[in-house]
Structure formats: C-alpha cells, structure tokens
C-alpha cells in the first residue's frame, strides 16, 4: 500500500515536470515566431525555392551545383555573415547573392568550379540550377553517340565506373544464386 502511494506521488511529480516543460515550450514559441514584417519564408534564387528559416550558407547549398564550400565563399564575397537567416535579407541583398552565384566561375579560382575545361568551349564554368542536369544529360548522350565504352554501359544500364557486377547490382530475374539439385543416383535413362 505504501509502495503504491509512493509510485503515484512520483508519477504526479513527473506529470508536473512534463507540464512545466510544455509550458516553457509554449512560452518560447511566441519569441521564436517573432519575425520582422519583411521576413520571407520562401526565397527564390536561381530558379530554386529556398527555405527562409535556414541560415545563409545552408540555404544556398540547397541550390543544385552549390555546395557548402561554394556557399561560404559566396557569402564572404557578398559580405553577409554566414549565420544570418536568408529570409531576413532584403531584396537588394538577395539580388546581389543571385548575381554572385551566376558569376561565380569568373571570380573563383579554376580549381574551385564544377566544370573545368569544358570540352565544347574550353572555359572553366560553374553550372548551377537546371544547367547541371542538362549538361550531364548532354555528356551522357555524347558518350552514347560516339559509342565509347562508358556510353555503351550507360545504354545497357550496367555499372559505368569499373565496379564488379557478378554479385552486386543485379536486376530482373537474376536475384539469387541458383544451385543445381543434387541427384541421388544415376539419372534414369529413357528407352526409345
């Protein structure tokens, strides 16, 4: 009987702690929700919708072709601290960021761009947005057209970069290793 009362008392104390923790969360929530009137929850850069609640560097890395390192360099070029929420930036700053992202290959060293010595133009380019996928598709189509080994592997759906294919990457009906059934004795012969 005494044990039951003690467990009920402990349970009630835990319940009070949970309630107080929930109350604290509710009290903090309005503070976190206090945003400026100019705050944008979705920021559009380089045909990509970015979450306005994210820090500048993390949000910029959401653009295809821009990684964390590139985003940090762009933020440094723009003179904006990396931990500022991208939704808090005024329209002029976001336009400046977009311009810097598009002109990144001109200002960055050649080893820091994602398409060095382009085969058609010979220039060092940094592709962002939809251009990344379009150029990748064009490159694969060129490999198929000239019938090189990598192009043939792309066509047939095989692994392209020299991986082994005997045990891994199987598809279709060849999903397991089938062993022949062991026969008990000599196979019966048919009489004709």
URNORTA-V898157 format. One record per backbone hydrogen bond with DSSP energy under -0.5 kcal/mol. NH is the residue of the N-H (numbers start at 1). CO is the residue of the C=O. E is the energy in kcal/mol with one decimal. If there is no record, write none. Layout:
# URNORTA-V898157
nh: [NH	NH]
co: [CO	CO]
e: [E	E]
This chain:
# URNORTA-V898157
nh: [5	6	7	8	9	10	11	12	13	14	15	16	17	18	19	20	21	22	23	24	25	26	27	28	29	30	31	32	33	34	34	35	39	40	41	43	45	45	48	50	50	52	54	56	57	59	60	61	62	63	66	67	71	72	73	74	75	76	77	78	79	80	84	86	87	88	89	94	95	96	97	98	99	100	101	102	103	104	106	107	107	108	112	113	115	118	122	125	125	129	131	132	133	134	135	136	137	138	139	140	141	142	143	144	145	146	147	148	152	153	154	155	156	157	157	158	174	175	178	179]
co: [1	2	3	4	5	6	7	8	9	10	11	12	13	14	15	16	17	18	19	20	21	22	23	24	25	26	27	28	29	30	31	33	36	87	39	50	43	48	45	43	48	41	51	84	82	55	56	57	59	60	63	65	67	68	69	70	71	72	73	74	75	75	81	54	52	85	86	90	91	92	93	94	95	96	97	98	99	101	103	103	104	104	109	110	125	123	118	115	123	64	128	129	129	130	131	132	133	134	135	136	137	138	139	140	141	142	144	143	148	149	150	151	152	153	154	153	171	173	176	177]
e: [-1.9	-2.1	-2.4	-2.3	-2.4	-2.4	-2.5	-2.4	-2.2	-2.4	-2.2	-2.1	-2.0	-2.4	-2.3	-2.6	-2.2	-2.5	-2.6	-2.1	-2.0	-2.3	-2.3	-2.2	-2.0	-0.9	-0.6	-2.1	-2.1	-0.7	-0.7	-1.1	-1.4	-1.6	-0.5	-2.6	-0.6	-2.4	-1.2	-3.2	-0.6	-3.2	-1.3	-1.7	-1.2	-2.7	-2.6	-1.7	-1.5	-1.7	-2.1	-0.5	-2.4	-2.2	-1.9	-2.4	-2.3	-2.2	-2.5	-2.1	-1.0	-2.1	-1.2	-2.2	-2.1	-1.2	-0.7	-1.8	-2.1	-2.0	-2.5	-2.4	-2.2	-2.3	-2.5	-2.1	-1.9	-0.8	-0.9	-1.0	-0.6	-2.2	-2.0	-0.9	-1.7	-2.9	-2.5	-2.8	-0.6	-2.7	-1.2	-1.0	-0.6	-2.3	-2.4	-1.9	-2.6	-2.3	-2.4	-2.2	-2.4	-2.1	-2.2	-2.1	-2.4	-2.4	-0.8	-1.6	-2.4	-2.4	-2.1	-2.3	-2.2	-0.8	-0.6	-1.9	-0.9	-1.4	-0.6	-0.5]
